[in-house]
Amino acid sequence: MRATILVVEDEVGPRESIKIILKPYYQVVAAEDGFKALEILKKREIDLITLDLRMPGLSGEEVLKEIKDLKPEVEVIIISGHASVKSAIDGVRLGACDYLLKPFGISDLLNTIQKALRKKKNAEELKSFLTKMGDKFGLDAQ
């Protein structure tokens, strides 16, 4: 089953470009702002989110905090054209797994997503294993 990626980008051009790049490999859903992204996240199973930092309404950082509160297992990759070392560090500190600068190469985007999805899968397998061991030995694996 193909992973589902939510593209959160307020500008139509970059949002549509990312969708076109990802569509052959993943199920892709898009949101033009943080409010719409959070609404989608509450209704659908999402594996990974690409998140623009600078958006009207809710900022990318505010959206990232909400994502991690709602579904901490969802991987988030920040994509920004207004990058600074501080914003990259802040994003990672808030739970983003990676950071891409605009303009980015197609292979950079695909490789970063693949790496993040592999990380998510490994975490799910570990959690499943620990739960089975906990059940077997009467321990709480949470």
N, CA and C of each residue as an Amber inpcrd file, in Angstrom:
protein
   426
   0.8310000  -1.1880000   0.0000000   0.0000000   0.0000000   0.0000000
   0.8740000   1.2490000   0.0000000   0.5060000   2.2060000  -0.8250000
   1.3030000   3.4190000  -0.9510000   1.0740000   4.3610000   0.2270000
   2.1460000   4.9790000   0.6600000   2.0560000   5.9460000   1.7520000
   1.2590000   7.1600000   1.2980000   0.6180000   7.8160000   2.2590000
  -0.1410000   9.0280000   1.9750000   0.6410000  10.2290000   2.4930000
   0.8500000  11.1840000   1.5930000   1.6100000  12.3880000   1.9240000
   0.6880000  13.5950000   1.8040000   0.7320000  14.4450000   2.8150000
  -0.0110000  15.6970000   2.8170000   0.9700000  16.8250000   2.5070000
   0.7060000  17.5400000   1.4270000   1.5300000  18.6740000   1.0070000
   0.8460000  19.9440000   1.5060000   1.5280000  20.6810000   2.3950000
   0.9740000  21.9100000   2.9500000   1.8070000  23.0720000   2.4260000
   1.2140000  23.8300000   1.5080000   1.9170000  24.9180000   0.8240000
   0.8830000  25.9490000   0.3880000   1.0850000  27.2050000   0.7430000
   0.1000000  28.2320000   0.3970000   0.2010000  28.7020000  -1.0500000
   1.3510000  28.5670000  -1.6730000   1.5090000  28.9990000  -3.0630000
   1.1340000  27.8670000  -4.0160000   0.2840000  28.1860000  -4.9910000
  -0.2400000  27.1840000  -5.9170000   0.8690000  26.5070000  -6.7140000
   1.7990000  27.2670000  -7.2630000   2.8570000  26.7000000  -8.1110000
   3.6780000  25.6330000  -7.4090000   4.2920000  25.9730000  -6.2760000
   5.0650000  24.9520000  -5.5560000   4.2200000  23.7710000  -5.0850000
   2.9850000  24.0500000  -4.6480000   2.1010000  22.9630000  -4.1720000
   1.8070000  21.9800000  -5.2960000   1.4550000  22.5020000  -6.4730000
   1.1470000  21.6340000  -7.6050000   2.3910000  20.9060000  -8.1050000
   3.5420000  21.5700000  -8.0690000   4.7960000  20.9310000  -8.4950000
   5.1300000  19.7340000  -7.6080000   5.0110000  19.9190000  -6.3130000
   5.2990000  18.8260000  -5.3810000   4.3160000  17.6810000  -5.6070000
   3.0460000  18.0030000  -5.8010000   2.0480000  16.9620000  -6.0570000
   2.4040000  16.1610000  -7.3110000   2.7970000  16.8550000  -8.3760000
   3.1540000  16.1750000  -9.6310000   4.3590000  15.2620000  -9.4360000
   5.3470000  15.7280000  -8.6820000   6.5490000  14.9290000  -8.4240000
   6.2050000  13.6660000  -7.6360000   5.3340000  13.7880000  -6.6430000
   5.0500000  12.6760000  -5.7220000   3.9830000  11.6940000  -6.1980000
   3.0790000  12.1650000  -7.0410000   1.9170000  11.3500000  -7.4380000
   2.2700000   9.9650000  -8.0000000   3.3450000   9.7980000  -8.7910000
   3.6490000   8.4480000  -9.2890000   4.0380000   7.4470000  -8.1920000
   4.4320000   7.9480000  -7.0250000   4.9710000   7.0810000  -5.9800000
   4.0870000   6.9720000  -4.7350000   3.2810000   7.9890000  -4.4840000
   2.5290000   8.0780000  -3.2320000   1.1010000   8.5590000  -3.4950000
   0.2340000   8.3310000  -2.5100000  -1.0660000   8.9970000  -2.5170000
  -0.8040000  10.4080000  -1.9980000  -1.3000000  11.4030000  -2.7020000
  -0.9910000  12.7790000  -2.3460000  -2.2720000  13.5600000  -2.0730000
  -2.2650000  14.2700000  -0.9560000  -3.3420000  15.1580000  -0.5580000
  -2.6910000  16.5240000  -0.3580000  -3.4200000  17.6060000  -0.6380000
  -2.8220000  18.9310000  -0.5110000  -3.7160000  19.8560000   0.3050000
  -3.0580000  20.8030000   0.9710000  -3.7530000  21.8380000   1.7300000
  -3.0600000  23.1660000   1.4620000  -3.8820000  24.2180000   1.3160000
  -3.3310000  25.5320000   1.0120000  -3.0020000  26.3560000   2.2550000
  -3.3610000  25.8450000   3.4320000  -3.0040000  26.5460000   4.6680000
  -3.0050000  25.5630000   5.8380000  -2.5540000  26.0620000   6.9860000
  -2.4450000  25.2160000   8.1620000  -3.7680000  24.7260000   8.7010000
  -4.8100000  25.5780000   8.6250000  -6.1240000  25.1700000   9.1160000
  -6.6500000  23.9750000   8.3330000  -6.5490000  24.0520000   7.0110000
  -7.0040000  22.9580000   6.1390000  -6.1700000  21.6950000   6.3950000
  -4.8640000  21.8630000   6.5940000  -3.9840000  20.7190000   6.8580000
  -4.4060000  19.9820000   8.1200000  -4.6920000  20.7260000   9.1770000
  -5.0890000  20.0950000  10.4400000  -6.4450000  19.4120000  10.3130000
  -7.3340000  20.0070000   9.5390000  -8.6380000  19.4000000   9.2780000
  -8.4720000  18.0530000   8.5650000  -7.6050000  18.0260000   7.5450000
  -7.3320000  16.7820000   6.8130000  -6.7050000  15.7480000   7.7340000
  -5.7480000  16.1830000   8.5500000  -5.0460000  15.2700000   9.4560000
  -6.0000000  14.6020000  10.4450000  -7.0270000  15.3120000  10.8580000
  -7.9990000  14.7530000  11.7980000  -8.9100000  13.7210000  11.1320000
  -9.0900000  13.8180000   9.8150000 -10.0320000  12.9530000   9.1060000
  -9.3830000  11.7890000   8.3700000  -8.1070000  11.9250000   8.0110000
  -7.4520000  10.9060000   7.1740000  -6.2120000  10.3570000   7.8390000
  -5.8380000   9.1810000   7.3930000  -4.5830000   8.5710000   7.8300000
  -3.4730000   9.1590000   6.9520000  -2.5460000   9.8680000   7.5610000
  -1.4480000  10.5190000   6.8520000  -0.1370000   9.9450000   7.3770000
   0.7710000   9.6070000   6.4690000   2.0700000   9.0590000   6.8680000
   3.1390000  10.1340000   7.0130000   3.0810000  11.1390000   6.1430000
   4.1330000  12.1450000   6.1050000   3.5510000  13.4610000   5.6170000
   4.0930000  14.5610000   6.1190000   3.6380000  15.8930000   5.7190000
   4.8430000  16.7030000   5.2650000   4.7110000  17.3520000   4.0900000
   5.6770000  18.3740000   3.7100000   5.0350000  19.6960000   4.0930000
   5.7670000  20.5280000   4.8200000   5.1870000  21.7060000   5.4410000
   5.9910000  22.9550000   5.1390000   5.3310000  23.9210000   4.5140000
   5.9410000  25.2290000   4.2930000   5.9380000  25.9750000   5.6250000
   6.9920000  26.7400000   5.8990000   7.0590000  27.4700000   7.1630000
   6.2690000  28.7690000   7.1400000   6.3610000  29.4920000   6.0340000
   5.7160000  30.8000000   5.9610000   4.4020000  30.7160000   5.1990000
   3.3270000  30.8120000   5.9810000   1.9890000  30.7650000   5.4000000
   1.1170000  31.7800000   6.1190000   0.1090000  32.2960000   5.4380000
  -0.8320000  33.1790000   6.1290000  -1.6680000  32.3810000   7.1320000
  -2.1940000  33.0610000   8.1310000  -2.9740000  32.3650000   9.1570000
  -2.0360000  31.7150000  10.1490000  -2.1130000  30.4160000  10.2510000
  -1.1930000  29.6760000  11.1270000   0.1760000  29.5660000  10.4660000
   1.2220000  29.8470000  11.2110000   2.5710000  29.6630000  10.6720000
   2.9080000  28.1800000  10.6210000   3.9270000  27.8450000   9.8680000
   4.3620000  26.4610000   9.7900000   4.7510000  25.8980000  11.1480000
   5.3930000  26.7340000  11.9790000   5.7770000  26.2710000  13.3150000
   4.5520000  25.9470000  14.1610000   3.5190000  26.7880000  14.0720000
   2.2940000  26.5220000  14.8250000   1.6240000  25.2400000  14.3340000
   1.6170000  25.0540000  13.0280000   1.0250000  23.8400000  12.4540000
   1.8140000  22.6110000  12.8930000   3.1500000  22.7180000  12.8810000
   3.9950000  21.5990000  13.3050000   3.6960000  21.2030000  14.7470000
   3.5610000  22.1800000  15.6290000   3.2180000  21.8790000  17.0340000
   1.8960000  21.1290000  17.1250000   0.8920000  21.5980000  16.3750000
  -0.4250000  20.9510000  16.3860000  -0.3520000  19.5270000  15.8330000
   0.4020000  19.3510000  14.7480000   0.5590000  18.0120000  14.1540000
   1.1170000  17.0540000  15.1900000   2.1770000  17.4760000  15.8640000
   2.8400000  16.5980000  16.8300000   1.9770000  16.3440000  18.0610000
   1.0860000  17.3000000  18.3950000   0.1440000  17.0630000  19.4910000
  -0.9330000  16.0610000  19.0820000  -1.4280000  16.2030000  17.8400000
  -2.5000000  15.3330000  17.3540000  -2.0070000  13.9310000  17.0150000
  -0.9260000  13.8700000  16.2410000  -0.4190000  12.5850000  15.7520000
   1.1080000  12.6190000  15.7170000   1.7290000  12.3540000  16.8440000
   3.1890000  12.4500000  16.9240000   3.9370000  11.4780000  16.0110000
   3.2610000  10.4150000  15.5720000   3.9240000   9.4240000  14.7160000
   4.0530000   9.8780000  13.2630000   3.3580000  10.9400000  12.8790000
   3.4320000  11.4380000  11.5070000   4.7530000  12.1830000  11.3150000
   5.4820000  11.7980000  10.2840000   6.7490000  12.4680000   9.9840000
   6.4700000  13.7770000   9.2590000   7.2670000  14.8040000   9.5560000
   7.0990000  16.1140000   8.9410000   8.4310000  16.5730000   8.3670000
   8.3900000  16.9860000   7.1040000   9.5540000  17.5740000   6.4470000
   9.2180000  19.0330000   6.1680000  10.0260000  19.9140000   6.7000000
   9.8210000  21.3410000   6.4670000  10.4610000  21.7110000   5.1330000
   9.7000000  22.4570000   4.3360000  10.2100000  22.9620000   3.0630000
  10.0470000  24.4690000   3.0910000  11.1610000  25.1890000   2.9490000
  11.0680000  26.6410000   3.0490000  12.0300000  27.3380000   2.1090000
  11.5930000  28.4550000   1.6080000  12.4540000  29.3110000   0.7910000
  13.0450000  30.4300000   1.6120000  12.6000000  30.5520000   2.8460000
  13.0660000  31.6170000   3.7420000  13.8060000  30.9810000   4.9060000
  14.8580000  30.2870000   4.5860000  15.5120000  29.4560000   5.5870000
  16.5660000  30.2150000   6.3760000  16.7130000  29.7700000   7.5790000
  17.8120000  30.2120000   8.4270000  18.2090000  29.0090000   9.2650000
  19.3830000  29.0690000   9.8050000  19.8230000  27.9740000  10.6760000
  18.8880000  27.8710000  11.8690000  18.4680000  29.0200000  12.4010000
  17.5690000  29.0170000  13.5520000  16.2380000  28.3350000  13.2190000
  15.6550000  28.6400000  12.0570000  14.3740000  28.0170000  11.7220000
  14.5260000  26.5120000  11.5160000  15.6550000  26.0820000  10.9760000
  15.9030000  24.6460000  10.8110000  16.0220000  23.9630000  12.1700000
  16.7760000  24.5680000  13.0640000  16.9440000  24.0010000  14.4130000
  15.6150000  23.9870000  15.1520000  14.8780000  25.0970000  15.0580000
  13.5730000  25.1640000  15.7270000  12.6330000  24.0810000  15.1950000
  12.6240000  23.8820000  13.8760000  11.7680000  22.8660000  13.2760000
  12.0940000  21.4740000  13.7710000  13.3650000  21.1510000  13.8250000
  13.7860000  19.8330000  14.3120000  13.4560000  19.6960000  15.7890000
  13.6580000  20.7600000  16.5300000  13.3420000  20.7370000  17.9600000
  11.8420000  20.4770000  18.1880000  11.0130000  20.9890000  17.2920000
   9.5660000  20.8000000  17.4180000   9.0840000  19.4530000  16.8780000
   9.9860000  18.6860000  16.2610000   9.6130000  17.3360000  15.8350000
   9.7140000  17.0560000  14.3510000  10.1440000  18.0360000  13.5530000
  10.3320000  17.7570000  12.1250000  11.4980000  16.7930000  11.9670000
  11.3980000  15.9100000  10.9810000  12.4760000  14.9350000  10.8000000
  13.5400000  15.4360000   9.8250000  13.1870000  16.4490000   9.0040000
  14.1630000  16.9610000   8.0490000  13.7260000  18.3280000   7.5520000
  14.5890000  18.9450000   6.7590000  14.4030000  20.3160000   6.3160000
  14.9570000  20.4390000   4.9080000  14.1480000  20.9300000   3.9760000
  14.6170000  21.1700000   2.6020000  14.4780000  22.6480000   2.2790000
  15.4560000  23.1710000   1.5670000  15.4240000  24.5610000   1.1350000
  14.9130000  24.6580000  -0.2940000  14.0600000  25.6440000  -0.5540000
  13.6210000  25.9280000  -1.9160000  14.6830000  26.7920000  -2.5750000
  14.9790000  26.5920000  -3.8050000  14.5200000  25.4950000  -4.6510000
  15.2970000  24.2240000  -4.3200000  14.6410000  23.1020000  -4.4010000
  15.2660000  21.8140000  -4.1060000  15.2150000  20.9560000  -5.3570000
  16.0820000  19.9710000  -5.4150000  16.0870000  19.0340000  -6.5240000
  15.0440000  17.9520000  -6.2990000  14.5180000  17.4310000  -7.3810000
  13.5160000  16.3600000  -7.2990000  14.0810000  15.1690000  -6.5330000
  15.3200000  14.7910000  -6.8450000  15.9100000  13.6280000  -6.1610000
  16.1000000  13.9160000  -4.6720000  16.4130000  15.1780000  -4.3080000
  16.5330000  15.5190000  -2.8900000  15.1990000  15.3210000  -2.1720000
  14.1200000  15.7750000  -2.7990000  12.7900000  15.6200000  -2.2090000
  12.4350000  14.1430000  -2.0540000  12.5910000  13.3760000  -3.1230000
  12.2300000  11.9560000  -3.0820000  13.0870000  11.1890000  -2.0780000
  14.3850000  11.4740000  -2.0250000  15.2740000  10.7880000  -1.0800000
  14.9350000  11.1410000   0.3670000  14.6320000  12.4020000   0.6120000
  14.2920000  12.8430000   1.9640000  12.9880000  12.1860000   2.4240000
  12.0080000  12.1130000   1.5410000  10.7410000  11.4630000   1.8770000
  10.9450000   9.9790000   2.1200000  11.7060000   9.3390000   1.2610000
  11.9600000   7.9010000   1.4110000  12.6520000   7.6160000   2.7440000
  13.6080000   8.4350000   3.1130000  14.3200000   8.2690000   4.3810000
  13.3690000   8.4500000   5.5690000  12.5050000   9.4530000   5.4950000
  11.5520000   9.7170000   6.5790000  10.5390000   8.5810000   6.7120000
  10.0580000   8.0620000   5.5960000   9.1010000   6.9530000   5.6460000
   9.7500000   5.6770000   6.1720000  11.0150000   5.4790000   5.8480000
  11.7480000   4.3200000   6.3770000  11.8860000   4.4490000   7.9010000
  12.1620000   5.6530000   8.3790000  12.2710000   5.9130000   9.8130000
  10.9390000   5.6110000  10.5070000   9.8350000   6.0510000   9.8970000
   8.5010000   5.8140000  10.4520000   8.2000000   4.3170000  10.5070000
   8.5230000   3.6040000   9.4400000   8.2770000   2.1600000   9.3910000
   9.0900000   1.4310000  10.4590000  10.3440000   1.8160000  10.6240000
  11.1970000   1.1970000  11.6440000  10.6350000   1.4370000  13.0410000
  10.1470000   2.6500000  13.2940000   9.5720000   2.9680000  14.6010000
   8.3110000   2.1350000  14.8510000   7.4850000   1.9680000  13.8150000
   6.2670000   1.1580000  13.9530000   6.6110000  -0.3010000  14.2250000
   7.6250000  -0.8260000  13.5330000   8.0300000  -2.2180000  13.7520000
   8.5850000  -2.4100000  15.1520000   9.3640000  -1.4470000  15.6250000
   9.9100000  -1.5350000  16.9730000   8.7910000  -1.5030000  18.0150000
   7.8450000  -0.6130000  17.8300000   6.7220000  -0.5110000  18.7610000
   5.9240000  -1.8200000  18.7870000   5.6900000  -2.4000000  17.6140000
   4.9660000  -3.6600000  17.5280000   5.7320000  -4.7770000  18.2530000
   7.0310000  -4.8440000  18.0270000   7.8680000  -5.8480000  18.6800000
   7.8250000  -5.6900000  20.2030000   7.9810000  -4.4530000  20.6770000
   7.9720000  -4.2070000  22.1190000   6.6130000  -4.5330000  22.7330000
   5.5470000  -4.2580000  22.0020000   4.2030000  -4.5960000  22.4850000
   4.0530000  -6.1080000  22.6080000   4.5240000  -6.8570000  21.5970000
   4.4450000  -8.3230000  21.6500000   5.2680000  -8.8740000  22.8100000
   6.4590000  -8.3170000  23.0080000   7.3070000  -8.7790000  24.1190000
   6.6560000  -8.4230000  25.4500000   6.0720000  -7.2490000  25.5160000
   5.3890000  -6.8480000  26.7470000   4.2260000  -7.7630000  27.0590000
   3.4560000  -8.1140000  26.0190000   2.3290000  -9.0300000  26.2070000
   2.8240000 -10.4050000  26.6660000   3.9120000 -10.8540000  26.0540000
   4.4450000 -12.1780000  26.3640000   4.9410000 -12.2720000  27.8040000
   5.5790000 -11.1930000  28.2700000   6.1850000 -11.2230000  29.5880000
   5.4000000 -10.4260000  30.6380000   4.2150000  -9.9570000  30.2510000
   3.3640000  -9.2540000  31.2170000   3.8630000  -7.8680000  31.5660000
   4.5230000  -7.2090000  30.6310000   5.0320000  -5.8550000  30.8760000
   4.2650000  -4.8490000  30.0300000   4.2240000  -3.6240000  30.4940000
   3.5940000  -2.5530000  29.7350000   4.6570000  -1.9230000  28.8380000
   4.5080000  -2.0630000  27.5250000   5.5110000  -1.5760000  26.5690000
   5.2810000  -0.1120000  26.1840000   4.2890000   0.5330000  26.7530000
   4.0300000   1.9370000  26.4100000   5.0560000   2.7630000  27.0070000
